[in-house]
Amino acid sequence: MKKPTGRNRRRSTLGAHVAGRRAGQRFDAERGVVTEALVFLGDLDPEAIGENLAHATHYEATPVRDFGRLIAHVPFALNDATFIDLGAGMGRVVLLAAMRPFRQVVGVELSPALTAIARRNIRCAPRDAFRCRDVRIVCADAAKYSFPRGPLVVYLYNPFDAAVLAPIAARCAAQRRPLTLVYHTPVQRAVIEVLPAFELLAEEPCGVVYRLVQHAQA
Ligand SMILES: C[S@@+](CC[C@H](N)C(=O)[O-])C[C@H]1O[C@@H](n2cnc3c(N)ncnc32)[C@H](O)[C@@H]1O
């Protein structure tokens, strides 16, 4: 097989990006929601956000197909687990997780404007597609959010830099319960990988999945 040249690689990355955007637009149109967007928090509601605005990335939704690829690696039953999207944006991942049999699905979002859009999306999305009945969006800084009880799936789509991620990762590492960390576009993965409590469970082109080793048998 011919090795892809730099230009071919760029073309195929661009092709995948365009296909991902189309799939995102289709996802929105089929459900009457708005999640496909690129938004910089500084252009939206900077005055309503606290000091962690400086550490936040922009809003962009997880490509629909990537979510399925990553979530397939969760090593425990979903029905007594809570799924938490730290940096939920307009709620694409919350909607996708709600279609799985989680006990609870929570989106935590820093921006009040994005929170309002996510809540509207959850109200508008067809209920019959939901397999989880307890779906909510909390407007909060992920750094200050307390995890609910029970097994957890913590999802991150590159929401913030290492300054915010490091204490959250340490808090996850200190949990004494099954916890899977799903990290899409893991720009700060070194922050997770220095913590011996985490074991790399799977690696996909779009992201990585870790579990807490003390609960490996759970
Ligand atoms: C790349 S988007 C991901 C959106 C969504 N999770 C998804 O995958 O479709 C990152 C989101 O994280 C939010 N965010 C950044 N810092 C945050 C923080 N400290 N607490 C909560 N949300 C934060 C941003 O406002 C943005 O909506």
The ligand as a Gaussian input file, in Angstrom:
#p B3LYP/6-31G(d) Opt

LIG

0 1
 C      -15.400000      20.897000      23.110000
 S      -16.886000      21.363000      23.957000
 C      -17.624000      19.783000      24.228000
 C      -19.145000      19.780000      24.223000
 C      -19.799000      18.428000      24.510000
 N      -19.192000      17.760000      25.640000
 C      -19.704000      17.512000      23.333000
 O      -18.795000      16.674000      23.330000
 O      -20.514000      17.603000      22.408000
 C      -16.215000      21.817000      25.552000
 C      -17.215000      22.477000      26.475000
 O      -16.645000      22.575000      27.775000
 C      -17.158000      23.739000      28.410000
 N      -16.287000      24.075000      29.541000
 C      -15.038000      24.589000      29.507000
 N      -14.551000      24.755000      30.753000
 C      -15.501000      24.321000      31.606000
 C      -15.576000      24.198000      33.026000
 N      -14.567000      24.592000      33.842000
 N      -16.716000      23.712000      33.564000
 C      -17.756000      23.305000      32.775000
 N      -17.732000      23.404000      31.426000
 C      -16.616000      23.885000      30.841000
 C      -17.151000      24.752000      27.272000
 O      -18.015000      25.831000      27.560000
 C      -17.629000      23.897000      26.093000
 O      -19.017000      23.944000      25.972000

